[in-house]
């Protein structure tokens, strides 16, 4: 700054943002990035500005501000395309970030396309750690689409690669997603094995965020195995960690898990207690940023229905609308059918909607 070296100042600010980011000082990191962005723009260094925009977008992802994240990441990608960016890793990062945001927003086909392009780039430049990330994220998208064989292939490839390069944190994350995959495929014993392995790695590394995820998936597996007391413990551990980490929106899924277990235990009052705790999230609008948001709606509907609560039908209508909105974004008929029929929560929402419509018709006919 003293020497009037604008480019050097902007580069230094960018590096300082990396340090702040590593220290989880996200507001400070964004402040540095905004300053760097302004300098790059004044100097006409638009490609560097585009890279900074992508980093601001990633910060927005961490804050769960997905509309803002998408805006910044799309601006970054547009600049890189216009300028003919040859920094392949930077482009792959933006594509992956956009894919992640689009996944959270329920635009799975577009997310898949972006992540597949990033995966191709990383394979071409032999970026093996990044390749494992793309395979992991692509597996999650396939899971959302109900394409479980493709999801398993991607996740197993990611797991093999992460083990080969010794990336233990990533190994644990992928084990957790494999657990969720087999839970959705109706193989709770396999899901239990994977989620336990994921939990052991997260605990060994002292990573509470990953522990919370592993406890959640373990809770799913235990509930399906009818080990309900253990499932309650697992969900409570996940919920406690989310609360300690101030990740309150991610506490929605273990709370819904507890409601499901108490419904199974023929304790509708306790199940309803957990749904009431979720209601403030449901009342804000569509749940975004969760692994299985529609499963949460389904659980709440089932609990309210068991208690003859009039809110049940309104919640089911919302779940059906969200499901169809997401399905209508999938223009591949085979994938659309897979999304609607293969994902257990999606099939159950449609079935509940059909029953509800039939009952309404019967009641109207008898009036």
KEMARKOL-979319 format. One record per residue (C-alpha): residue number from 1; chain; x, y, z. Coordinates in steps of 0.001 Angstrom, whole numbers, plus 524288, in hexadecimal, padded with zeros to 5 digits. Each point is the difference from the previous one (the first is absolute). Layout:
<atoms>
+-----+---+-------+-------+-------+
!   k ! c !    c1 !    c2 !    c3 !
+-----+---+-------+-------+-------+
! NUM ! A !     X !     Y !     Z !
...
+-----+---+-------+-------+-------+
</atoms>
This chain:
<atoms>
+-----+---+-------+-------+-------+
!   k ! c !    c1 !    c2 !    c3 !
+-----+---+-------+-------+-------+
!   1 ! A ! 80000 ! 80000 ! 80000 !
!   2 ! A ! 80AF2 ! 80962 ! 803B3 !
!   3 ! A ! 8067D ! 7FDB8 ! 7F2E6 !
!   4 ! A ! 7F31F ! 8014E ! 7F8A4 !
!   5 ! A ! 800DC ! 7F215 ! 7FB09 !
!   6 ! A ! 7F1A9 ! 7FD25 ! 7FDA7 !
!   7 ! A ! 801CD ! 7F269 ! 7FA5E !
!   8 ! A ! 808ED ! 7FBC0 ! 80AFF !
!   9 ! A ! 7F6B2 ! 805B3 ! 80A1B !
!  10 ! A ! 7F46F ! 7F8AB ! 7FA24 !
!  11 ! A ! 807AE ! 7F33C ! 7FFBE !
!  12 ! A ! 80400 ! 80208 ! 80E2C !
!  13 ! A ! 7F1F2 ! 80286 ! 803FD !
!  14 ! A ! 7FC05 ! 7F375 ! 7F93B !
!  15 ! A ! 80A55 ! 7F85A ! 80767 !
!  16 ! A ! 7FBCC ! 8065D ! 80CC7 !
!  17 ! A ! 7F217 ! 7FB86 ! 7FD35 !
!  18 ! A ! 8051D ! 7F20F ! 7FECE !
!  19 ! A ! 8061F ! 80109 ! 80D87 !
!  20 ! A ! 7F390 ! 805AD ! 805E6 !
!  21 ! A ! 7F816 ! 7F546 ! 7F96C !
!  22 ! A ! 808D9 ! 7F570 ! 805A7 !
!  23 ! A ! 7FDCA ! 80604 ! 80D7B !
!  24 ! A ! 7F11B ! 7FFC0 ! 7FDD9 !
!  25 ! A ! 7FFA2 ! 80EE5 ! 80039 !
!  26 ! A ! 7F67C ! 800D4 ! 7F4BF !
!  27 ! A ! 7FBF4 ! 80E44 ! 801A2 !
!  28 ! A ! 80E3D ! 80428 ! 7FFFA !
!  29 ! A ! 802B8 ! 7F778 ! 7F421 !
!  30 ! A ! 7F4C2 ! 80651 ! 7F8A9 !
!  31 ! A ! 804E8 ! 80D8F ! 80374 !
!  32 ! A ! 80D51 ! 7FD07 ! 7FA0C !
!  33 ! A ! 7F9A5 ! 7FA28 ! 7F3E7 !
!  34 ! A ! 7F73C ! 80BC4 ! 7FDCC !
!  35 ! A ! 80BDE ! 808F4 ! 80089 !
!  36 ! A ! 8078A ! 7F740 ! 7F6AA !
!  37 ! A ! 7F479 ! 7FF6A ! 7F6B0 !
!  38 ! A ! 7FF25 ! 80EC8 ! 7FF46 !
!  39 ! A ! 80E8A ! 80150 ! 7FD2B !
!  40 ! A ! 7FFD8 ! 7F580 ! 7F56C !
!  41 ! A ! 7F467 ! 806AA ! 7F98C !
!  42 ! A ! 806B2 ! 80D60 ! 8003D !
!  43 ! A ! 80C2C ! 7F9EE ! 7FA03 !
!  44 ! A ! 7F823 ! 7F90B ! 7F565 !
!  45 ! A ! 80463 ! 7F2AB ! 80520 !
!  46 ! A ! 7F2CA ! 7F9D5 ! 7FDAB !
!  47 ! A ! 80470 ! 7F1E6 ! 80093 !
!  48 ! A ! 80587 ! 8023C ! 80DA4 !
!  49 ! A ! 7F34B ! 806C4 ! 80392 !
!  50 ! A ! 7F8B9 ! 7F3DD ! 7FB7C !
!  51 ! A ! 80823 ! 7F74A ! 808E6 !
!  52 ! A ! 7FD08 ! 808FA ! 80B7F !
!  53 ! A ! 7F175 ! 7FF92 ! 7FCBD !
!  54 ! A ! 8007A ! 7F12E ! 800CE !
!  55 ! A ! 80631 ! 800A6 ! 80D7E !
!  56 ! A ! 7F589 ! 80977 ! 804C0 !
!  57 ! A ! 7F609 ! 7F674 ! 7FA9C !
!  58 ! A ! 805EB ! 7F4CA ! 807C6 !
!  59 ! A ! 7FF30 ! 80845 ! 80C5D !
!  60 ! A ! 7F18B ! 801F7 ! 7FD23 !
!  61 ! A ! 7FE76 ! 7F131 ! 7FED2 !
!  62 ! A ! 805CC ! 7FE6D ! 80D9C !
!  63 ! A ! 7F60E ! 809DF ! 80515 !
!  64 ! A ! 7F537 ! 7F816 ! 7F946 !
!  65 ! A ! 7FC99 ! 80BFF ! 7F7E0 !
!  66 ! A ! 7FE3A ! 7F83C ! 7F38C !
!  67 ! A ! 7F9A2 ! 80A6E ! 7F74F !
!  68 ! A ! 80B66 ! 8094D ! 8029E !
!  69 ! A ! 809DC ! 7F50C ! 7FE14 !
!  70 ! A ! 7F9F8 ! 7FC6D ! 7F301 !
!  71 ! A ! 80057 ! 80E19 ! 7FB4C !
!  72 ! A ! 80E83 ! 801A0 ! 80309 !
!  73 ! A ! 803D2 ! 7F2B9 ! 7FA8F !
!  74 ! A ! 7F873 ! 80221 ! 7F363 !
!  75 ! A ! 80679 ! 80D59 ! 7FE65 !
!  76 ! A ! 80D42 ! 7F9AD ! 8022B !
!  77 ! A ! 7FD55 ! 7F558 ! 7F600 !
!  78 ! A ! 7FB35 ! 809F9 ! 7F606 !
!  79 ! A ! 80C78 ! 80815 ! 8018A !
!  80 ! A ! 8089C ! 7F405 ! 7FE9E !
!  81 ! A ! 7F8CB ! 7FBA3 ! 7F3C4 !
!  82 ! A ! 800CD ! 80D9D ! 7FA10 !
!  83 ! A ! 80E7A ! 8017F ! 80311 !
!  84 ! A ! 80381 ! 7F254 ! 7FB68 !
!  85 ! A ! 80544 ! 7FBBA ! 80D25 !
!  86 ! A ! 80AB2 ! 7F5B6 ! 7FF25 !
!  87 ! A ! 80158 ! 7FE63 ! 80EBB !
!  88 ! A ! 7F8F6 ! 7F2F8 ! 7FFA8 !
!  89 ! A ! 7FFA3 ! 7FDF3 ! 80EBA !
!  90 ! A ! 7F986 ! 80D34 ! 8021D !
!  91 ! A ! 7F578 ! 7FCC0 ! 7F60E !
!  92 ! A ! 7FDC9 ! 7F29B ! 80615 !
!  93 ! A ! 7FE8A ! 80653 ! 80D6A !
!  94 ! A ! 7F572 ! 8091A ! 7FAFE !
!  95 ! A ! 7F8E4 ! 7F4F5 ! 7F90D !
!  96 ! A ! 80052 ! 7F7BE ! 80C50 !
!  97 ! A ! 7FB55 ! 80B4C ! 80865 !
!  98 ! A ! 7F4C2 ! 80283 ! 7F6BA !
!  99 ! A ! 7FCD9 ! 7F182 ! 7FFD2 !
! 100 ! A ! 7FF67 ! 7FFE2 ! 80ED5 !
! 101 ! A ! 7F6EB ! 80BCA ! 80081 !
! 102 ! A ! 7F72C ! 7FA73 ! 7F56E !
! 103 ! A ! 7FF3E ! 7F327 ! 80770 !
! 104 ! A ! 7FB6B ! 80730 ! 80C23 !
! 105 ! A ! 7F60C ! 80755 ! 7F7BB !
! 106 ! A ! 7FA95 ! 7F36A ! 7FA4C !
! 107 ! A ! 804CB ! 80223 ! 7F207 !
! 108 ! A ! 80677 ! 7F2D5 ! 7FF18 !
! 109 ! A ! 801A9 ! 7FE64 ! 7F15B !
! 110 ! A ! 806DD ! 80D1C ! 7FE8D !
! 111 ! A ! 8083A ! 7FCE6 ! 80C00 !
! 112 ! A ! 803FA ! 7F302 ! 7FA03 !
! 113 ! A ! 80448 ! 80682 ! 7F35D !
! 114 ! A ! 80894 ! 809F9 ! 8070C !
! 115 ! A ! 80676 ! 7F5E3 ! 808D4 !
! 116 ! A ! 80268 ! 7F6A8 ! 7F4AA !
! 117 ! A ! 806F2 ! 80AF3 ! 7F8AB !
! 118 ! A ! 80852 ! 802DA ! 80C06 !
! 119 ! A ! 80316 ! 7F187 ! 80159 !
! 120 ! A ! 8049F ! 7FF73 ! 7F1E7 !
! 121 ! A ! 8090E ! 80BA3 ! 80246 !
! 122 ! A ! 805DA ! 7FA0D ! 80C4C !
! 123 ! A ! 8027F ! 7F319 ! 7F937 !
! 124 ! A ! 806A2 ! 806DA ! 7F49C !
! 125 ! A ! 8095B ! 80754 ! 808F9 !
! 126 ! A ! 801A6 ! 7F467 ! 8094E !
! 127 ! A ! 7FAD4 ! 80782 ! 80BDD !
! 128 ! A ! 7FD22 ! 7F3C3 ! 807C2 !
! 129 ! A ! 7FB68 ! 8062F ! 80CB1 !
! 130 ! A ! 7F6A6 ! 808C6 ! 7F881 !
! 131 ! A ! 7FBBC ! 7F460 ! 7F7B6 !
! 132 ! A ! 7FC0E ! 7F8BD ! 80C58 !
! 133 ! A ! 7F7E1 ! 80BD5 ! 8041F !
! 134 ! A ! 7F8FB ! 8007D ! 7F2E1 !
! 135 ! A ! 7FD15 ! 7F167 ! 8007A !
! 136 ! A ! 7FACD ! 80180 ! 80DD9 !
! 137 ! A ! 7F73E ! 80B77 ! 7FC36 !
! 138 ! A ! 7FB79 ! 7F954 ! 7F38E !
! 139 ! A ! 7FC41 ! 7F410 ! 80800 !
! 140 ! A ! 7F785 ! 808AA ! 8089C !
! 141 ! A ! 7F90A ! 805AB ! 7F41C !
! 142 ! A ! 7FD65 ! 7F263 ! 7FA82 !
! 143 ! A ! 7FA8F ! 7FC43 ! 80D59 !
! 144 ! A ! 7F69A ! 80B7C ! 7FFB0 !
! 145 ! A ! 7FB86 ! 7FB63 ! 7F296 !
! 146 ! A ! 7FD81 ! 7F23E ! 8050E !
! 147 ! A ! 80A68 ! 7FA78 ! 7F6D8 !
! 148 ! A ! 80619 ! 7F79C ! 80A7D !
! 149 ! A ! 808F3 ! 7F79D ! 7F79B !
! 150 ! A ! 80675 ! 80C0E ! 7FA2E !
! 151 ! A ! 800D0 ! 8060F ! 80D87 !
! 152 ! A ! 80688 ! 7F3E7 ! 8059C !
! 153 ! A ! 809E3 ! 7FF88 ! 7F4E1 !
! 154 ! A ! 803EA ! 80E4C ! 80201 !
! 155 ! A ! 800BC ! 7FF00 ! 80ECA !
! 156 ! A ! 807FF ! 7F374 ! 7FFB6 !
! 157 ! A ! 80975 ! 80619 ! 7F644 !
! 158 ! A ! 80116 ! 80BFC ! 808C6 !
! 159 ! A ! 8026E ! 7F749 ! 80BD9 !
! 160 ! A ! 80AA1 ! 7F83E ! 7F912 !
! 161 ! A ! 806C6 ! 80C5F ! 7FB7B !
! 162 ! A ! 7FF4A ! 80679 ! 80D4E !
! 163 ! A ! 8059C ! 7F407 ! 80696 !
! 164 ! A ! 80AC3 ! 7FF19 ! 7F5D0 !
! 165 ! A ! 8047A ! 80E12 ! 80239 !
! 166 ! A ! 7FDFE ! 7FF43 ! 80EBC !
! 167 ! A ! 7F52A ! 80A30 ! 800E5 !
! 168 ! A ! 7F9E5 ! 7FB48 ! 80CBB !
! 169 ! A ! 7F655 ! 80B21 ! 801A1 !
! 170 ! A ! 7FA8A ! 7FD8A ! 7F26C !
! 171 ! A ! 7FFFC ! 7F160 ! 80237 !
! 172 ! A ! 7F726 ! 801D3 ! 80BC9 !
! 173 ! A ! 7F6C9 ! 808F2 ! 7F880 !
! 174 ! A ! 7FE98 ! 7F64A ! 7F4E3 !
! 175 ! A ! 7FDC5 ! 7F4B9 ! 80964 !
! 176 ! A ! 7F4E7 ! 807EC ! 805DD !
! 177 ! A ! 7F9DC ! 80239 ! 7F2AF !
! 178 ! A ! 8012C ! 7F192 ! 7FCC5 !
! 179 ! A ! 7F8CE ! 7FD61 ! 80CAE !
! 180 ! A ! 7F529 ! 8092C ! 7FBD2 !
! 181 ! A ! 7FF8F ! 7F9A4 ! 7F2A6 !
! 182 ! A ! 7FDF6 ! 7F25C ! 80580 !
! 183 ! A ! 7F603 ! 80515 ! 809B4 !
! 184 ! A ! 7F828 ! 80564 ! 7F4A3 !
! 185 ! A ! 8019F ! 7F341 ! 7F89D !
! 186 ! A ! 7F9F8 ! 7F86A ! 80B3A !
! 187 ! A ! 80C9A ! 7F9B3 ! 804DA !
! 188 ! A ! 800EC ! 80543 ! 80DF1 !
! 189 ! A ! 80A4D ! 7F642 ! 8049A !
! 190 ! A ! 80975 ! 80483 ! 7F56A !
! 191 ! A ! 7FC69 ! 80E1A ! 80321 !
! 192 ! A ! 802FF ! 7FD44 ! 80E51 !
! 193 ! A ! 80D94 ! 7FAD4 ! 7FCB3 !
! 194 ! A ! 80398 ! 80B9E ! 7F776 !
! 195 ! A ! 7FAB2 ! 80A36 ! 80975 !
! 196 ! A ! 80768 ! 7F9FC ! 80B6A !
! 197 ! A ! 80CA0 ! 800AA ! 7F827 !
! 198 ! A ! 7FD0C ! 80E21 ! 7FC86 !
! 199 ! A ! 7FD9B ! 8033B ! 80E4E !
! 200 ! A ! 80CB2 ! 7F9A4 ! 8046C !
! 201 ! A ! 807F8 ! 80819 ! 7F652 !
! 202 ! A ! 7F900 ! 80CAE ! 80391 !
! 203 ! A ! 80244 ! 7FD7C ! 80E78 !
! 204 ! A ! 80E47 ! 7FCA3 ! 7FDC9 !
! 205 ! A ! 801D1 ! 80CCE ! 7F8A4 !
! 206 ! A ! 7F812 ! 807BF ! 809E5 !
! 207 ! A ! 7F722 ! 80538 ! 7F544 !
! 208 ! A ! 7F2D9 ! 80303 ! 80654 !
! 209 ! A ! 7F945 ! 803CE ! 7F34A !
! 210 ! A ! 802CE ! 7F2AD ! 7FA1B !
! 211 ! A ! 7FC9B ! 7F936 ! 80CB4 !
! 212 ! A ! 7F283 ! 80639 ! 7FF8C !
! 213 ! A ! 7FDF5 ! 7FAD7 ! 7F23A !
! 214 ! A ! 804A5 ! 7F25F ! 80386 !
! 215 ! A ! 7F729 ! 7FF85 ! 80C08 !
! 216 ! A ! 7F485 ! 803FA ! 7F758 !
! 217 ! A ! 80235 ! 7F50B ! 7F639 !
! 218 ! A ! 80282 ! 7F664 ! 80B06 !
! 219 ! A ! 7F2EE ! 8041B ! 805CC !
! 220 ! A ! 7F94B ! 7FD2D ! 7F2FB !
! 221 ! A ! 8060B ! 7F266 ! 7FF6F !
! 222 ! A ! 7FCCA ! 7FCB3 ! 80E29 !
! 223 ! A ! 7F1F7 ! 80482 ! 7FE59 !
! 224 ! A ! 7FE4C ! 7F731 ! 7F429 !
! 225 ! A ! 805EB ! 7F4B8 ! 807B4 !
! 226 ! A ! 7F5D8 ! 802A7 ! 80AB9 !
! 227 ! A ! 80AC2 ! 802F4 ! 809C6 !
! 228 ! A ! 7F7F4 ! 80B98 ! 8040A !
! 229 ! A ! 80649 ! 8037F ! 80D0C !
! 230 ! A ! 80D54 ! 80072 ! 7F961 !
! 231 ! A ! 7FA28 ! 807E3 ! 7F4CB !
! 232 ! A ! 7FB14 ! 80A35 ! 809B1 !
! 233 ! A ! 80DB3 ! 8011C ! 805C5 !
! 234 ! A ! 8060B ! 80197 ! 7F280 !
! 235 ! A ! 7F663 ! 80A7A ! 7FBCB !
! 236 ! A ! 80199 ! 80730 ! 80CE5 !
! 237 ! A ! 80EC8 ! 7FFF8 ! 7FE5F !
! 238 ! A ! 7FEA3 ! 80599 ! 7F248 !
! 239 ! A ! 7F668 ! 80A62 ! 80497 !
! 240 ! A ! 808A0 ! 803D2 ! 80B92 !
! 241 ! A ! 80BD8 ! 801E1 ! 7F738 !
! 242 ! A ! 7F852 ! 80829 ! 7F63D !
! 243 ! A ! 7FB6D ! 808BA ! 80B0B !
! 244 ! A ! 80DC5 ! 80160 ! 80584 !
! 245 ! A ! 80510 ! 8039A ! 7F271 !
! 246 ! A ! 7F4B7 ! 809A8 ! 7FDFC !
! 247 ! A ! 7FC19 ! 7F827 ! 7F3EA !
! 248 ! A ! 7F1C9 ! 800ED ! 803E9 !
! 249 ! A ! 7FA60 ! 7FDA8 ! 7F26E !
! 250 ! A ! 8079F ! 7F328 ! 7FF51 !
! 251 ! A ! 7F9E2 ! 7FC0D ! 80CF0 !
! 252 ! A ! 7F318 ! 7FEA2 ! 7F8BF !
! 253 ! A ! 8032B ! 7F254 ! 7FAF3 !
! 254 ! A ! 803C4 ! 7F986 ! 80CFA !
! 255 ! A ! 7F416 ! 80685 ! 80633 !
! 256 ! A ! 7F779 ! 7FA12 ! 7F552 !
! 257 ! A ! 806BB ! 7F2FA ! 80280 !
! 258 ! A ! 7FC14 ! 800B0 ! 80E44 !
! 259 ! A ! 7F1E6 ! 802D3 ! 7FC0F !
! 260 ! A ! 80010 ! 7F3E8 ! 7F732 !
! 261 ! A ! 80557 ! 7F74B ! 80AC7 !
! 262 ! A ! 7F5F9 ! 80480 ! 80A05 !
! 263 ! A ! 7F540 ! 7FDC2 ! 7F60D !
! 264 ! A ! 80535 ! 7F22B ! 7FE5F !
! 265 ! A ! 7FFC8 ! 7FE8D ! 80EBC !
! 266 ! A ! 7F170 ! 80374 ! 7FFE4 !
! 267 ! A ! 802DE ! 80C90 ! 8075E !
! 268 ! A ! 7F939 ! 80A35 ! 7F764 !
! 269 ! A ! 80098 ! 80A68 ! 80A97 !
! 270 ! A ! 80EDC ! 7FF8A ! 800A9 !
! 271 ! A ! 800C8 ! 7FF42 ! 7F12E !
! 272 ! A ! 7F769 ! 80C1F ! 7FF1C !
! 273 ! A ! 808E8 ! 806EE ! 809B8 !
! 274 ! A ! 80B51 ! 7FE93 ! 7F66E !
! 275 ! A ! 7F7B2 ! 8046C ! 7F47B !
! 276 ! A ! 7FC26 ! 80C38 ! 80789 !
! 277 ! A ! 80E84 ! 802D1 ! 801D9 !
! 278 ! A ! 80188 ! 7FEF3 ! 7F128 !
! 279 ! A ! 7F460 ! 80870 ! 7FCB2 !
! 280 ! A ! 8074F ! 80CF4 ! 80044 !
! 281 ! A ! 808DA ! 7FAD1 ! 7F533 !
! 282 ! A ! 7F498 ! 7FABA ! 7F814 !
! 283 ! A ! 7F8A8 ! 80CCC ! 8014D !
! 284 ! A ! 80AFF ! 807E7 ! 7F9D9 !
! 285 ! A ! 7FE6E ! 7F9F3 ! 7F298 !
! 286 ! A ! 80671 ! 7F499 ! 7F8D7 !
! 287 ! A ! 80AAF ! 7F8D9 ! 80766 !
! 288 ! A ! 80CD4 ! 80225 ! 7F8D5 !
! 289 ! A ! 80D96 ! 7FA99 ! 80291 !
! 290 ! A ! 7FBD4 ! 7F2F7 ! 805D5 !
! 291 ! A ! 80342 ! 7F26F ! 7FB2E !
! 292 ! A ! 7F1F4 ! 7FB2D ! 7FF82 !
! 293 ! A ! 7F701 ! 80BCC ! 8019C !
! 294 ! A ! 7F3E5 ! 7F94A ! 7FAAB !
! 295 ! A ! 801D1 ! 7F502 ! 809CF !
! 296 ! A ! 7FE96 ! 80A3D ! 80AC0 !
! 297 ! A ! 7F318 ! 804AB ! 7FA34 !
! 298 ! A ! 7FB52 ! 7F1EC ! 7FEFB !
! 299 ! A ! 80378 ! 7FD18 ! 80E28 !
! 300 ! A ! 7F911 ! 80C22 ! 804F3 !
! 301 ! A ! 7F404 ! 7FCC0 ! 7F7E9 !
! 302 ! A ! 7FFA4 ! 7F21F ! 80560 !
! 303 ! A ! 80131 ! 804AB ! 80E13 !
! 304 ! A ! 7F596 ! 80A7D ! 7FE47 !
! 305 ! A ! 7F728 ! 7F64E ! 7F913 !
! 306 ! A ! 8016C ! 7F651 ! 80B42 !
! 307 ! A ! 7FBDA ! 80AD3 ! 80959 !
! 308 ! A ! 7F492 ! 8042B ! 7F751 !
! 309 ! A ! 8064A ! 80D6C ! 7FF12 !
! 310 ! A ! 7F9B1 ! 8086A ! 7F555 !
! 311 ! A ! 80D5F ! 80503 ! 7FBCE !
! 312 ! A ! 80306 ! 7F290 ! 7FA54 !
! 313 ! A ! 7F8FD ! 801FD ! 7F30A !
! 314 ! A ! 805F2 ! 80D6F ! 7FDC6 !
! 315 ! A ! 80D91 ! 7FA75 ! 80256 !
! 316 ! A ! 7FD72 ! 7F4B1 ! 7F6B9 !
! 317 ! A ! 7FB9E ! 8099D ! 7F587 !
! 318 ! A ! 80CA3 ! 807AB ! 801B6 !
! 319 ! A ! 80829 ! 7F386 ! 7FF1E !
! 320 ! A ! 7F8F7 ! 7FBA4 ! 7F3A0 !
! 321 ! A ! 801BA ! 80D5E ! 7F9BE !
! 322 ! A ! 80E97 ! 8006A ! 80321 !
! 323 ! A ! 801B9 ! 7F226 ! 7FAF4 !
! 324 ! A ! 7F959 ! 802F7 ! 7F319 !
! 325 ! A ! 8074E ! 80CE2 ! 7FE67 !
! 326 ! A ! 80CDF ! 7F8B1 ! 8011D !
! 327 ! A ! 7FB60 ! 7F4F7 ! 7F735 !
! 328 ! A ! 7FBB1 ! 8099B ! 7F586 !
! 329 ! A ! 80DF5 ! 80520 ! 7FF1A !
! 330 ! A ! 80482 ! 7F271 ! 7FBA8 !
! 331 ! A ! 7FDB7 ! 7FF30 ! 7F15F !
! 332 ! A ! 805A4 ! 7F24E ! 7FEE6 !
! 333 ! A ! 7F404 ! 7F73C ! 8015F !
! 334 ! A ! 80794 ! 7F455 ! 80555 !
! 335 ! A ! 806A2 ! 80843 ! 80A75 !
! 336 ! A ! 7F346 ! 806E7 ! 80330 !
! 337 ! A ! 7F958 ! 7F2F1 ! 8025D !
! 338 ! A ! 80B91 ! 7FB6D ! 80816 !
! 339 ! A ! 7FF37 ! 80C68 ! 8082E !
! 340 ! A ! 7F17F ! 7FE39 ! 8028D !
! 341 ! A ! 7FF93 ! 7F14A ! 801E2 !
! 342 ! A ! 80D24 ! 7FB52 ! 80542 !
! 343 ! A ! 80254 ! 8099F ! 80B19 !
! 344 ! A ! 7F809 ! 7FA70 ! 80B67 !
! 345 ! A ! 7FB43 ! 80D1F ! 8054E !
! 346 ! A ! 7FBD5 ! 80490 ! 7F284 !
! 347 ! A ! 7F838 ! 7F3A7 ! 7FD4E !
! 348 ! A ! 7F9AF ! 800D8 ! 80D79 !
! 349 ! A ! 7FBFB ! 80E40 ! 7FDF3 !
! 350 ! A ! 7F963 ! 7FC6E ! 7F339 !
! 351 ! A ! 7F92D ! 7F477 ! 80645 !
! 352 ! A ! 7FB5A ! 80846 ! 80B80 !
! 353 ! A ! 7FB2B ! 80A37 ! 7F66F !
! 354 ! A ! 7F861 ! 7F5D7 ! 7F85B !
! 355 ! A ! 7F9A8 ! 7FACC ! 80C60 !
! 356 ! A ! 7FCD7 ! 80DBE ! 80493 !
! 357 ! A ! 7F9CD ! 8036F ! 7F2EA !
! 358 ! A ! 7F80A ! 7F375 ! 7FFFA !
! 359 ! A ! 7FB18 ! 802AA ! 80DC4 !
! 360 ! A ! 7FC4C ! 80DE8 ! 7FC49 !
! 361 ! A ! 7F874 ! 7FAF4 ! 7F43E !
! 362 ! A ! 7F8ED ! 7F5EA ! 80849 !
! 363 ! A ! 7FC78 ! 80A2E ! 80A25 !
! 364 ! A ! 7FAE7 ! 80958 ! 7F594 !
! 365 ! A ! 7F7D6 ! 7F521 ! 7FA1D !
! 366 ! A ! 7F9B3 ! 7FCF9 ! 80D20 !
! 367 ! A ! 7FC48 ! 80E0C ! 80341 !
+-----+---+-------+-------+-------+
</atoms>
